[in-house]
Amino acid sequence: MKVESFVLAAHDWVPNNPRLPVLLYRGVVEAADHEGTAQAFEELFEDNGWPSQWRDGVFDYHHYHSTAHEALGVAAGSATLTIGGPGGRDVHVEAGDALVLPTGTGHRSIEANDDFLVVGAYPDGQKWDICREPPNEAARKRMADLPIPGADPVQGRWGPLVEMWR
């Protein structure tokens, strides 16, 4: 499995996260049928303390989360996502790939095929919100105070998140 990482400074109205890198995992789960791949991601995330909370696509508008870090497991299809807000980095993902977005990281889908399906998961105890405007002082404090998870959603206690986010 190949893991890519990159840090995003604030861009436009999106705060991103200047200290915690985005993690992109290629080929985490062998893509089978939609249900089997989605279930494999749900079990993997759950086993590592990141319970899944939904299955769907990725919104086609820029947004970020101020109350949670987010793991996305691509269960079916493929898409191009913009990570980092308007003018951010375009990333192509396909079935079997996963992303971890630290709190504040802007994202949206700019192109997806009809069967694109994602599993969304968050560290145990974190609930997601949707932010579509610049953060106020309270949101900035929430993001700064959000605890770093004790495990990587893909590789557990010894994964890249544990090493790179400490």
TIGUTOR-262616 format. One record per atom (N, C-alpha, C): x, y, z; atom name; residue number from 1. Coordinates in nm, 3 decimals. Example, Ala and Ser with C-alpha at 12.3 -4.5 7.8 and 13.67 -1.06 7.14 Angstrom:
<pts>
PT      xx      yy      zz site pos
PT   1.319  -0.569   0.780    N   1
PT   1.230  -0.450   0.780   CA   1
PT   1.320  -0.330   0.780    C   1
PT   1.285  -0.225   0.708    N   2
PT   1.367  -0.106   0.714   CA   2
PT   1.290   0.003   0.787    C   2
</pts>
This chain:
<pts>
PT      xx      yy      zz site pos
PT   0.085  -0.118   0.000    N   1
PT   0.000   0.000   0.000   CA   1
PT   0.089   0.123   0.000    C   1
PT   0.057   0.217  -0.086    N   2
PT   0.132   0.341  -0.097   CA   2
PT   0.059   0.451  -0.020    C   2
PT   0.135   0.530   0.058    N   3
PT   0.076   0.641   0.134   CA   3
PT   0.143   0.771   0.091    C   3
PT   0.059   0.867   0.053    N   4
PT   0.107   1.001   0.018   CA   4
PT   0.061   1.097   0.128    C   4
PT   0.137   1.203   0.150    N   5
PT   0.095   1.303   0.249   CA   5
PT   0.131   1.442   0.200    C   5
PT   0.051   1.538   0.241    N   6
PT   0.082   1.678   0.210   CA   6
PT   0.012   1.767   0.311    C   6
PT   0.076   1.880   0.341    N   7
PT   0.023   1.978   0.436   CA   7
PT  -0.031   2.095   0.354    C   7
PT  -0.146   2.147   0.398    N   8
PT  -0.209   2.257   0.328   CA   8
PT  -0.221   2.380   0.417    C   8
PT  -0.167   2.492   0.372    N   9
PT  -0.186   2.618   0.442   CA   9
PT  -0.327   2.668   0.414    C   9
PT  -0.371   2.765   0.491    N  10
PT  -0.502   2.826   0.467   CA  10
PT  -0.506   2.875   0.323    C  10
PT  -0.624   2.862   0.261    N  11
PT  -0.639   2.903   0.123   CA  11
PT  -0.778   2.961   0.102    C  11
PT  -0.783   3.082   0.050    N  12
PT  -0.909   3.150   0.030   CA  12
PT  -0.980   3.156   0.166    C  12
PT  -1.103   3.112   0.178    N  13
PT  -1.177   3.117   0.305   CA  13
PT  -1.164   2.989   0.385    C  13
PT  -1.095   2.888   0.331    N  14
PT  -1.082   2.756   0.394   CA  14
PT  -0.959   2.754   0.484    C  14
PT  -0.974   2.717   0.612    N  15
PT  -0.859   2.721   0.703   CA  15
PT  -0.755   2.613   0.676    C  15
PT  -0.796   2.495   0.627    N  16
PT  -0.710   2.379   0.614   CA  16
PT  -0.643   2.350   0.748    C  16
PT  -0.534   2.278   0.747    N  17
PT  -0.466   2.247   0.873   CA  17
PT  -0.317   2.257   0.848    C  17
PT  -0.255   2.367   0.891    N  18
PT  -0.114   2.391   0.859   CA  18
PT  -0.014   2.301   0.934    C  18
PT  -0.061   2.221   1.029    N  19
PT   0.034   2.135   1.102   CA  19
PT   0.010   1.986   1.085    C  19
PT  -0.112   1.944   1.049    N  20
PT  -0.142   1.802   1.032   CA  20
PT  -0.159   1.771   0.883    C  20
PT  -0.082   1.675   0.830    N  21
PT  -0.093   1.646   0.686   CA  21
PT  -0.218   1.565   0.650    C  21
PT  -0.264   1.589   0.529    N  22
PT  -0.363   1.503   0.465   CA  22
PT  -0.290   1.374   0.431    C  22
PT  -0.357   1.260   0.450    N  23
PT  -0.299   1.130   0.417   CA  23
PT  -0.383   1.066   0.308    C  23
PT  -0.318   1.016   0.205    N  24
PT  -0.386   0.950   0.094   CA  24
PT  -0.325   0.811   0.078    C  24
PT  -0.407   0.710   0.099    N  25
PT  -0.365   0.570   0.093   CA  25
PT  -0.418   0.510  -0.037    C  25
PT  -0.329   0.452  -0.115    N  26
PT  -0.367   0.389  -0.241   CA  26
PT  -0.379   0.237  -0.222    C  26
PT  -0.490   0.181  -0.268    N  27
PT  -0.506   0.036  -0.266   CA  27
PT  -0.516  -0.026  -0.129    C  27
PT  -0.592   0.036  -0.040    N  28
PT  -0.610  -0.015   0.097   CA  28
PT  -0.688  -0.145   0.097    C  28
PT  -0.800  -0.144   0.027    N  29
PT  -0.890  -0.258   0.022   CA  29
PT  -0.900  -0.303  -0.122    C  29
PT  -0.896  -0.433  -0.146    N  30
PT  -0.915  -0.482  -0.282   CA  30
PT  -1.060  -0.458  -0.320    C  30
PT  -1.078  -0.384  -0.427    N  31
PT  -1.213  -0.349  -0.470   CA  31
PT  -1.286  -0.473  -0.522    C  31
PT  -1.392  -0.507  -0.455    N  32
PT  -1.479  -0.618  -0.497   CA  32
PT  -1.610  -0.556  -0.542    C  32
PT  -1.720  -0.610  -0.498    N  33
PT  -1.848  -0.546  -0.526   CA  33
PT  -1.866  -0.430  -0.429    C  33
PT  -1.959  -0.340  -0.460    N  34
PT  -1.981  -0.219  -0.379   CA  34
PT  -2.000  -0.254  -0.231    C  34
PT  -2.090  -0.346  -0.206    N  35
PT  -2.124  -0.380  -0.067   CA  35
PT  -2.003  -0.439   0.006    C  35
PT  -1.933  -0.530  -0.059    N  36
PT  -1.818  -0.594   0.005   CA  36
PT  -1.706  -0.495   0.037    C  36
PT  -1.678  -0.404  -0.056    N  37
PT  -1.572  -0.306  -0.034   CA  37
PT  -1.614  -0.206   0.073    C  37
PT  -1.739  -0.160   0.069    N  38
PT  -1.788  -0.069   0.173   CA  38
PT  -1.780  -0.134   0.310    C  38
PT  -1.822  -0.258   0.318    N  39
PT  -1.819  -0.330   0.445   CA  39
PT  -1.675  -0.350   0.494    C  39
PT  -1.583  -0.376   0.403    N  40
PT  -1.442  -0.392   0.441   CA  40
PT  -1.387  -0.263   0.500    C  40
PT  -1.421  -0.148   0.440    N  41
PT  -1.378  -0.020   0.496   CA  41
PT  -1.442   0.004   0.632    C  41
PT  -1.570  -0.022   0.645    N  42
PT  -1.638  -0.001   0.773   CA  42
PT  -1.573  -0.083   0.883    C  42
PT  -1.543  -0.209   0.855    N  43
PT  -1.480  -0.295   0.956   CA  43
PT  -1.339  -0.248   0.989    C  43
PT  -1.262  -0.211   0.886    N  44
PT  -1.126  -0.162   0.908   CA  44
PT  -1.127  -0.037   0.994    C  44
PT  -1.209   0.060   0.957    N  45
PT  -1.216   0.185   1.033   CA  45
PT  -1.262   0.158   1.176    C  45
PT  -1.365   0.077   1.193    N  46
PT  -1.418   0.044   1.327   CA  46
PT  -1.311  -0.022   1.413    C  46
PT  -1.238  -0.117   1.355    N  47
PT  -1.132  -0.188   1.429   CA  47
PT  -1.023  -0.093   1.479    C  47
PT  -1.008   0.021   1.411    N  48
PT  -0.904   0.117   1.447   CA  48
PT  -0.958   0.240   1.520    C  48
PT  -1.081   0.230   1.572    N  49
PT  -1.136   0.338   1.653   CA  49
PT  -1.195   0.454   1.575    C  49
PT  -1.227   0.431   1.449    N  50
PT  -1.289   0.532   1.364   CA  50
PT  -1.421   0.475   1.311    C  50
PT  -1.526   0.473   1.391    N  51
PT  -1.652   0.415   1.343   CA  51
PT  -1.709   0.492   1.223    C  51
PT  -1.759   0.417   1.126    N  52
PT  -1.818   0.482   1.009   CA  52
PT  -1.953   0.541   1.048    C  52
PT  -1.988   0.651   0.982    N  53
PT  -2.114   0.720   1.012   CA  53
PT  -2.203   0.736   0.890    C  53
PT  -2.150   0.709   0.770    N  54
PT  -2.234   0.723   0.651   CA  54
PT  -2.170   0.655   0.530    C  54
PT  -2.255   0.632   0.429    N  55
PT  -2.214   0.590   0.295   CA  55
PT  -2.282   0.684   0.197    C  55
PT  -2.205   0.739   0.104    N  56
PT  -2.261   0.832   0.006   CA  56
PT  -2.148   0.877  -0.085    C  56
PT  -2.166   0.987  -0.156    N  57
PT  -2.060   1.048  -0.234   CA  57
PT  -1.994   1.157  -0.152    C  57
PT  -1.923   1.245  -0.219    N  58
PT  -1.863   1.363  -0.154   CA  58
PT  -1.936   1.484  -0.212    C  58
PT  -1.975   1.577  -0.126    N  59
PT  -2.047   1.696  -0.171   CA  59
PT  -1.972   1.764  -0.286    C  59
PT  -2.046   1.827  -0.376    N  60
PT  -1.984   1.896  -0.490   CA  60
PT  -1.957   2.043  -0.459    C  60
PT  -1.964   2.081  -0.334    N  61
PT  -1.930   2.218  -0.294   CA  61
PT  -1.819   2.212  -0.189    C  61
PT  -1.737   2.317  -0.186    N  62
PT  -1.629   2.324  -0.089   CA  62
PT  -1.686   2.330   0.052    C  62
PT  -1.628   2.252   0.140    N  63
PT  -1.666   2.254   0.281   CA  63
PT  -1.552   2.195   0.362    C  63
PT  -1.559   2.212   0.493    N  64
PT  -1.464   2.152   0.586   CA  64
PT  -1.537   2.119   0.714    C  64
PT  -1.471   2.048   0.803    N  65
PT  -1.530   2.010   0.931   CA  65
PT  -1.448   2.074   1.044    C  65
PT  -1.516   2.139   1.137    N  66
PT  -1.446   2.205   1.247   CA  66
PT  -1.453   2.123   1.377    C  66
PT  -1.528   2.013   1.374    N  67
PT  -1.550   1.936   1.497   CA  67
PT  -1.496   1.794   1.488    C  67
PT  -1.432   1.759   1.376    N  68
PT  -1.387   1.620   1.359   CA  68
PT  -1.280   1.610   1.251    C  68
PT  -1.193   1.511   1.267    N  69
PT  -1.106   1.464   1.160   CA  69
PT  -1.191   1.365   1.080    C  69
PT  -1.158   1.343   0.952    N  70
PT  -1.244   1.258   0.870   CA  70
PT  -1.162   1.156   0.792    C  70
PT  -1.209   1.032   0.788    N  71
PT  -1.153   0.928   0.702   CA  71
PT  -1.256   0.897   0.595    C  71
PT  -1.210   0.886   0.472    N  72
PT  -1.296   0.852   0.359   CA  72
PT  -1.241   0.727   0.293    C  72
PT  -1.323   0.624   0.283    N  73
PT  -1.284   0.502   0.213   CA  73
PT  -1.364   0.492   0.085    C  73
PT  -1.297   0.487  -0.028    N  74
PT  -1.366   0.481  -0.158   CA  74
PT  -1.406   0.335  -0.183    C  74
PT  -1.536   0.311  -0.176    N  75
PT  -1.589   0.175  -0.188   CA  75
PT  -1.620   0.136  -0.332    C  75
PT  -1.647   0.234  -0.417    N  76
PT  -1.680   0.203  -0.557   CA  76
PT  -1.654   0.324  -0.644    C  76
PT  -1.627   0.298  -0.771    N  77
PT  -1.612   0.404  -0.868   CA  77
PT  -1.484   0.484  -0.851    C  77
PT  -1.485   0.602  -0.909    N  78
PT  -1.370   0.691  -0.901   CA  78
PT  -1.420   0.835  -0.907    C  78
PT  -1.333   0.926  -0.864    N  79
PT  -1.368   1.068  -0.863   CA  79
PT  -1.241   1.152  -0.860    C  79
PT  -1.258   1.277  -0.896    N  80
PT  -1.154   1.376  -0.874   CA  80
PT  -1.206   1.469  -0.766    C  80
PT  -1.130   1.481  -0.660    N  81
PT  -1.165   1.566  -0.547   CA  81
PT  -1.069   1.684  -0.542    C  81
PT  -1.120   1.801  -0.505    N  82
PT  -1.033   1.914  -0.475   CA  82
PT  -1.014   1.916  -0.325    C  82
PT  -0.890   1.908  -0.282    N  83
PT  -0.855   1.909  -0.140   CA  83
PT  -0.788   2.043  -0.111    C  83
PT  -0.841   2.117  -0.014    N  84
PT  -0.779   2.243   0.024   CA  84
PT  -0.859   2.367  -0.007    C  84
PT  -0.981   2.353  -0.057    N  85
PT  -1.064   2.469  -0.086   CA  85
PT  -1.045   2.518  -0.228    C  85
PT  -1.108   2.633  -0.262    N  86
PT  -1.098   2.688  -0.398   CA  86
PT  -0.951   2.702  -0.440    C  86
PT  -0.918   2.647  -0.556    N  87
PT  -0.780   2.653  -0.604   CA  87
PT  -0.688   2.553  -0.537    C  87
PT  -0.745   2.457  -0.461    N  88
PT  -0.665   2.358  -0.390   CA  88
PT  -0.608   2.253  -0.483    C  88
PT  -0.569   2.140  -0.426    N  89
PT  -0.505   2.031  -0.499   CA  89
PT  -0.610   1.932  -0.548    C  89
PT  -0.608   1.902  -0.677    N  90
PT  -0.699   1.801  -0.732   CA  90
PT  -0.634   1.663  -0.716    C  90
PT  -0.713   1.569  -0.664    N  91
PT  -0.665   1.434  -0.636   CA  91
PT  -0.763   1.336  -0.697    C  91
PT  -0.712   1.241  -0.774    N  92
PT  -0.796   1.135  -0.830   CA  92
PT  -0.796   1.018  -0.733    C  92
PT  -0.914   0.968  -0.699    N  93
PT  -0.928   0.851  -0.612   CA  93
PT  -1.014   0.747  -0.680    C  93
PT  -0.990   0.621  -0.644    N  94
PT  -1.069   0.512  -0.701   CA  94
PT  -1.094   0.407  -0.595    C  94
PT  -1.183   0.315  -0.629    N  95
PT  -1.223   0.211  -0.534   CA  95
PT  -1.100   0.145  -0.472    C  95
PT  -1.102   0.136  -0.339    N  96
PT  -0.992   0.078  -0.263   CA  96
PT  -0.902   0.181  -0.199    C  96
PT  -0.910   0.308  -0.241    N  97
PT  -0.828   0.415  -0.183   CA  97
PT  -0.894   0.472  -0.058    C  97
PT  -0.815   0.536   0.026    N  98
PT  -0.868   0.604   0.145   CA  98
PT  -0.796   0.735   0.165    C  98
PT  -0.864   0.830   0.228    N  99
PT  -0.806   0.960   0.264   CA  99
PT  -0.832   0.986   0.410    C  99
PT  -0.740   1.057   0.473    N 100
PT  -0.765   1.111   0.607   CA 100
PT  -0.746   1.262   0.597    C 100
PT  -0.852   1.334   0.634    N 101
PT  -0.851   1.479   0.628   CA 101
PT  -0.852   1.535   0.770    C 101
PT  -0.746   1.604   0.809    N 102
PT  -0.749   1.665   0.942   CA 102
PT  -0.853   1.776   0.948    C 102
PT  -0.902   1.803   1.067    N 103
PT  -1.002   1.909   1.085   CA 103
PT  -0.959   2.036   1.012    C 103
PT  -1.058   2.102   0.950    N 104
PT  -1.032   2.226   0.879   CA 104
PT  -0.997   2.210   0.733    C 104
PT  -0.973   2.086   0.688    N 105
PT  -0.931   2.063   0.550   CA 105
PT  -1.049   2.072   0.454    C 105
PT  -1.041   2.166   0.361    N 106
PT  -1.146   2.180   0.261   CA 106
PT  -1.145   2.065   0.162    C 106
PT  -1.263   2.029   0.115    N 107
PT  -1.274   1.924   0.016   CA 107
PT  -1.408   1.932  -0.056    C 107
PT  -1.407   1.879  -0.179    N 108
PT  -1.529   1.869  -0.260   CA 108
PT  -1.502   1.777  -0.377    C 108
PT  -1.607   1.723  -0.434    N 109
PT  -1.597   1.642  -0.555   CA 109
PT  -1.616   1.733  -0.675    C 109
PT  -1.526   1.722  -0.771    N 110
PT  -1.544   1.802  -0.893   CA 110
PT  -1.587   1.715  -1.010    C 110
PT  -1.565   1.584  -0.997    N 111
PT  -1.607   1.492  -1.101   CA 111
PT  -1.611   1.352  -1.041    C 111
PT  -1.720   1.281  -1.063    N 112
PT  -1.731   1.144  -1.011   CA 112
PT  -1.814   1.061  -1.109    C 112
PT  -1.780   0.934  -1.122    N 113
PT  -1.865   0.850  -1.206   CA 113
PT  -1.991   0.811  -1.129    C 113
PT  -2.087   0.755  -1.198    N 114
PT  -2.219   0.730  -1.141   CA 114
PT  -2.220   0.636  -1.022    C 114
PT  -2.124   0.544  -1.015    N 115
PT  -2.126   0.448  -0.904   CA 115
PT  -2.031   0.485  -0.791    C 115
PT  -1.981   0.609  -0.790    N 116
PT  -1.889   0.654  -0.684   CA 116
PT  -1.957   0.642  -0.547    C 116
PT  -1.891   0.571  -0.457    N 117
PT  -1.945   0.549  -0.323   CA 117
PT  -1.832   0.558  -0.222    C 117
PT  -1.855   0.631  -0.115    N 118
PT  -1.755   0.654  -0.011   CA 118
PT  -1.813   0.615   0.124    C 118
PT  -1.727   0.562   0.211    N 119
PT  -1.760   0.539   0.351   CA 119
PT  -1.692   0.650   0.430    C 119
PT  -1.771   0.721   0.511    N 120
PT  -1.716   0.829   0.594   CA 120
PT  -1.707   0.786   0.739    C 120
PT  -1.590   0.809   0.801    N 121
PT  -1.568   0.769   0.939   CA 121
PT  -1.494   0.879   1.014    C 121
PT  -1.512   0.877   1.146    N 122
PT  -1.455   0.981   1.232   CA 122
PT  -1.403   0.915   1.359    C 122
PT  -1.301   0.973   1.423    N 123
PT  -1.252   0.914   1.547   CA 123
PT  -1.366   0.899   1.648    C 123
PT  -1.359   0.792   1.723    N 124
PT  -1.460   0.764   1.823   CA 124
PT  -1.487   0.888   1.907    C 124
PT  -1.615   0.926   1.920    N 125
PT  -1.654   1.041   2.001   CA 125
PT  -1.659   1.172   1.926    C 125
PT  -1.610   1.178   1.802    N 126
PT  -1.615   1.302   1.724   CA 126
PT  -1.735   1.299   1.630    C 126
PT  -1.808   1.408   1.626    N 127
PT  -1.924   1.425   1.538   CA 127
PT  -1.892   1.535   1.438    C 127
PT  -1.926   1.512   1.313    N 128
PT  -1.892   1.608   1.208   CA 128
PT  -1.995   1.718   1.193    C 128
PT  -1.948   1.831   1.148    N 129
PT  -2.032   1.943   1.109   CA 129
PT  -1.997   1.976   0.965    C 129
PT  -2.067   2.069   0.906    N 130
PT  -2.035   2.115   0.770   CA 130
PT  -2.018   2.265   0.775    C 130
PT  -1.898   2.311   0.738    N 131
PT  -1.868   2.453   0.737   CA 131
PT  -1.845   2.498   0.594    C 131
PT  -1.913   2.608   0.556    N 132
PT  -1.904   2.660   0.419   CA 132
PT  -1.868   2.808   0.417    C 132
PT  -1.809   2.855   0.525    N 133
PT  -1.766   2.994   0.532   CA 133
PT  -1.642   3.002   0.619    C 133
PT  -1.572   3.115   0.618    N 134
PT  -1.450   3.125   0.698   CA 134
PT  -1.479   3.095   0.845    C 134
PT  -1.383   3.034   0.914    N 135
PT  -1.407   3.003   1.055   CA 135
PT  -1.406   3.128   1.141    C 135
PT  -1.495   3.131   1.240    N 136
PT  -1.490   3.238   1.338   CA 136
PT  -1.392   3.197   1.448    C 136
PT  -1.379   3.278   1.549    N 137
PT  -1.283   3.249   1.656   CA 137
PT  -1.317   3.119   1.730    C 137
PT  -1.446   3.095   1.753    N 138
PT  -1.487   2.972   1.823   CA 138
PT  -1.451   2.848   1.742    C 138
PT  -1.473   2.853   1.610    N 139
PT  -1.439   2.739   1.524   CA 139
PT  -1.288   2.716   1.522    C 139
PT  -1.210   2.823   1.515    N 140
PT  -1.064   2.810   1.517   CA 140
PT  -1.018   2.744   1.648    C 140
PT  -1.078   2.781   1.758    N 141
PT  -1.042   2.722   1.887   CA 141
PT  -1.080   2.574   1.889    C 141
PT  -1.201   2.541   1.841    N 142
PT  -1.245   2.400   1.834   CA 142
PT  -1.146   2.316   1.756    C 142
PT  -1.104   2.367   1.641    N 143
PT  -1.011   2.292   1.557   CA 143
PT  -0.875   2.276   1.625    C 143
PT  -0.827   2.382   1.687    N 144
PT  -0.697   2.377   1.754   CA 144
PT  -0.699   2.281   1.874    C 144
PT  -0.814   2.272   1.941    N 145
PT  -0.825   2.189   2.061   CA 145
PT  -0.868   2.045   2.032    C 145
PT  -0.903   2.014   1.908    N 146
PT  -0.950   1.879   1.876   CA 146
PT  -0.838   1.777   1.898    C 146
PT  -0.864   1.674   1.977    N 147
PT  -0.758   1.577   2.006   CA 147
PT  -0.715   1.499   1.883    C 147
PT  -0.589   1.462   1.884    N 148
PT  -0.535   1.376   1.778   CA 148
PT  -0.571   1.233   1.813    C 148
PT  -0.626   1.158   1.719    N 149
PT  -0.667   1.019   1.747   CA 149
PT  -0.547   0.933   1.787    C 149
PT  -0.576   0.830   1.864    N 150
PT  -0.471   0.739   1.909   CA 150
PT  -0.432   0.635   1.808    C 150
PT  -0.507   0.627   1.696    N 151
PT  -0.478   0.526   1.594   CA 151
PT  -0.509   0.580   1.455    C 151
PT  -0.437   0.529   1.359    N 152
PT  -0.459   0.556   1.218   CA 152
PT  -0.582   0.475   1.175    C 152
PT  -0.676   0.530   1.098    N 153
PT  -0.796   0.454   1.063   CA 153
PT  -0.768   0.334   0.972    C 153
PT  -0.655   0.336   0.903    N 154
PT  -0.620   0.230   0.809   CA 154
PT  -0.523   0.129   0.870    C 154
PT  -0.419   0.179   0.939    N 155
PT  -0.313   0.091   0.987   CA 155
PT  -0.303   0.084   1.139    C 155
PT  -0.400   0.141   1.209    N 156
PT  -0.404   0.126   1.354   CA 156
PT  -0.296   0.203   1.428    C 156
PT  -0.253   0.146   1.540    N 157
PT  -0.160   0.215   1.631   CA 157
PT  -0.023   0.244   1.571    C 157
PT   0.012   0.177   1.462    N 158
PT   0.146   0.195   1.405   CA 158
PT   0.141   0.263   1.269    C 158
PT   0.026   0.317   1.233    N 159
PT   0.011   0.378   1.101   CA 159
PT   0.073   0.515   1.088    C 159
PT   0.077   0.567   0.967    N 160
PT   0.139   0.697   0.941   CA 160
PT   0.076   0.813   1.017    C 160
PT  -0.054   0.808   1.042    N 161
PT  -0.117   0.916   1.118   CA 161
PT  -0.053   0.929   1.255    C 161
PT  -0.030   0.819   1.322    N 162
PT   0.028   0.822   1.457   CA 162
PT   0.165   0.887   1.454    C 162
PT   0.243   0.854   1.353    N 163
PT   0.378   0.910   1.340   CA 163
PT   0.376   1.055   1.295    C 163
PT   0.298   1.086   1.191    N 164
PT   0.302   1.220   1.131   CA 164
PT   0.220   1.325   1.205    C 164
PT   0.122   1.283   1.284    N 165
PT   0.037   1.380   1.352   CA 165
PT   0.081   1.408   1.495    C 165
PT   0.185   1.344   1.544    N 166
PT   0.231   1.369   1.682   CA 166
PT   0.321   1.488   1.690    C 166
</pts>
